[in-house]
Amino acid sequence: MGAGRSGTTMLATLLGEQKEVITLGEMHQFLDHVIENKECSCGLKLSECEKWREVLFDLEKKFSFEELKHINEQNSKLEFHSNFLNALLKPEKEYEKFQVELGEIINKQNGSKFYLDSSKYVSRALLLNRIWNKDFKAIYVVRDLRGVINSFSKQVQSPKGAFSTIIYYVLINTIAEI
């Protein structure tokens, strides 16, 4: 995890080269991809992807489409950066139930020892740590601010100006330090 453009995707790619590690991508976006049937990183629609097709099949047995939309809305609020104090202090039973169900489904399909979620949000890490405690590890990646500014200046996926990048970088990394 880390602020955007911090290198977490590169780290996930490197760690994912290990046969014991299954990389899942940024799982905070998973339900968005399910609901909108977006493309997997393999280029196929999630519902057609060999890696996710069976996961979706099992997920749809347990949750209706409307339930998944509701869970996605709630998860987005709970996982957002500004919710880190609540994530630290307040149990979220509905969130925990869904994450456990999803984890069991993914594990049933893959049976791996290690799963890597490259989500960025500190709140998500705090919430997941509450669920899996000793089986959960987080790696926080901090990139040099100049590299982050340079990366956000490119006109791809949510570009930012230098000043807004600095504010974002300082806020996110301060939250993570807390």
C-alpha positions in Angstrom: 0.0 0.0 0.0 1.0 3.6 -0.3 0.1 6.9 -1.9 -0.8 6.6 -5.6 2.2 6.4 -8.0 4.4 5.1 -5.1 5.6 1.9 -6.8 3.1 -0.6 -5.3 2.2 -2.0 -8.8 5.9 -2.6 -9.6 6.4 -4.2 -6.2 3.4 -6.4 -6.7 4.7 -7.5 -10.1 8.1 -8.4 -8.6 6.6 -10.3 -5.7 4.1 -12.0 -8.1 6.9 -13.7 -9.9 7.2 -16.0 -6.9 5.2 -19.2 -7.5 3.7 -19.1 -4.0 2.3 -15.6 -4.5 -0.9 -14.9 -6.3 -1.4 -11.2 -7.2 -5.0 -10.0 -7.1 -4.5 -6.5 -8.3 -6.1 -3.6 -6.4 -8.9 -5.4 -4.6 -10.6 -2.2 -3.5 -11.7 -1.9 -7.1 -12.8 -5.5 -7.4 -16.5 -4.9 -7.0 -16.5 -2.0 -9.4 -15.0 -4.4 -12.0 -17.6 -7.1 -11.1 -20.6 -4.7 -11.3 -19.5 -3.0 -14.5 -18.0 -6.2 -16.0 -14.8 -4.3 -16.7 -11.7 -5.8 -18.2 -9.2 -7.8 -16.2 -5.5 -7.0 -16.7 -5.4 -10.0 -19.1 -7.6 -8.0 -21.5 -10.8 -10.1 -21.2 -13.9 -9.1 -19.4 -13.8 -10.2 -15.8 -16.7 -12.6 -16.4 -14.7 -14.2 -19.3 -11.3 -14.3 -17.5 -10.1 -17.8 -16.5 -8.6 -16.4 -13.3 -11.9 -14.7 -12.1 -14.7 -16.6 -13.9 -15.1 -19.3 -11.1 -14.7 -16.7 -8.4 -17.5 -14.7 -9.9 -19.7 -17.8 -10.2 -19.2 -18.6 -6.5 -19.7 -15.0 -5.5 -23.0 -14.7 -7.4 -24.2 -17.8 -5.5 -23.8 -16.0 -2.2 -24.7 -12.4 -3.1 -27.3 -10.9 -5.4 -26.2 -8.1 -7.8 -28.1 -5.6 -5.7 -26.3 -6.8 -2.5 -22.9 -6.5 -4.3 -23.8 -2.9 -5.3 -24.7 -2.1 -1.7 -21.5 -3.7 -0.4 -19.4 -1.9 -2.9 -20.9 1.5 -1.9 -20.3 0.7 1.8 -16.8 -0.6 1.2 -15.8 2.5 -0.8 -16.8 4.7 2.2 -15.1 2.4 4.7 -11.8 2.1 2.8 -11.3 5.7 1.8 -8.3 7.6 3.2 -10.4 9.8 5.5 -11.9 6.9 7.3 -8.7 5.6 8.8 -9.6 6.4 12.4 -12.9 4.5 12.2 -11.1 1.7 10.5 -8.6 1.6 13.4 -11.2 1.8 16.1 -14.6 0.5 15.0 -15.4 -3.1 13.9 -17.4 -3.3 10.7 -19.2 -6.6 10.7 -20.8 -6.4 7.3 -17.5 -5.5 5.7 -15.7 -8.3 7.6 -18.3 -10.9 6.5 -18.0 -10.0 2.9 -14.1 -9.9 2.9 -14.0 -13.4 4.6 -16.5 -14.8 2.1 -14.5 -13.3 -0.8 -11.2 -14.6 0.7 -12.6 -18.1 1.0 -13.9 -18.1 -2.5 -10.5 -16.9 -3.9 -8.6 -19.4 -1.8 -10.9 -22.2 -3.0 -10.1 -21.4 -6.6 -6.4 -20.8 -6.1 -5.3 -22.6 -3.0 -2.2 -20.5 -2.6 -0.2 -19.7 0.6 0.1 -16.0 -0.2 -2.2 -13.5 -1.8 -1.1 -10.0 -2.7 -3.6 -7.2 -2.8 -1.9 -4.0 -4.2 -4.6 -1.6 -2.9 -3.3 1.7 -1.7 -5.7 2.6 1.2 -4.5 2.6 4.8 -8.1 2.2 5.9 -8.4 -1.0 3.9 -5.2 -2.4 5.5 -6.5 -1.6 8.9 -9.8 -3.2 8.3 -8.2 -6.4 6.7 -5.7 -6.6 9.6 -8.7 -6.8 12.0 -10.0 -9.8 10.1 -6.9 -11.8 9.4 -4.6 -10.4 12.1 -1.5 -12.7 12.3 -2.1 -13.9 8.7 -2.0 -10.3 7.3 1.0 -8.3 6.4 1.2 -4.8 4.9 4.0 -3.3 3.0 3.9 0.5 2.9 5.8 2.0 -0.1 7.0 5.6 -0.1 8.4 7.0 -3.3 10.5 10.1 -3.5 8.2 13.1 -3.9 9.9 14.3 -7.1 9.0 11.0 -8.8 5.4 11.2 -7.6 5.1 14.7 -9.0 6.6 13.6 -12.3 4.3 10.6 -12.5 1.1 12.6 -11.7 2.1 15.2 -14.2 1.5 12.7 -17.0 -1.9 12.7 -18.7 -2.9 9.2 -17.6 -5.2 8.0 -14.9 -6.0 10.9 -12.6 -3.3 13.5 -13.4 -2.6 16.2 -10.8 -0.6 19.4 -10.7 2.5 19.7 -8.6 0.9 21.6 -5.7 -2.1 19.2 -5.4 0.3 16.2 -5.6 2.4 17.6 -2.8 -0.7 18.1 -0.6 -2.0 14.6 -1.5 1.5 13.0 -0.8 1.9 14.7 2.6 -1.7 13.9 3.7 -1.6 10.2 2.7 1.8 9.5 4.1 1.0 11.4 7.3 -2.1 9.2 7.8 0.0 6.1 7.2 2.5 7.3 9.8 -0.2 7.8 12.3 
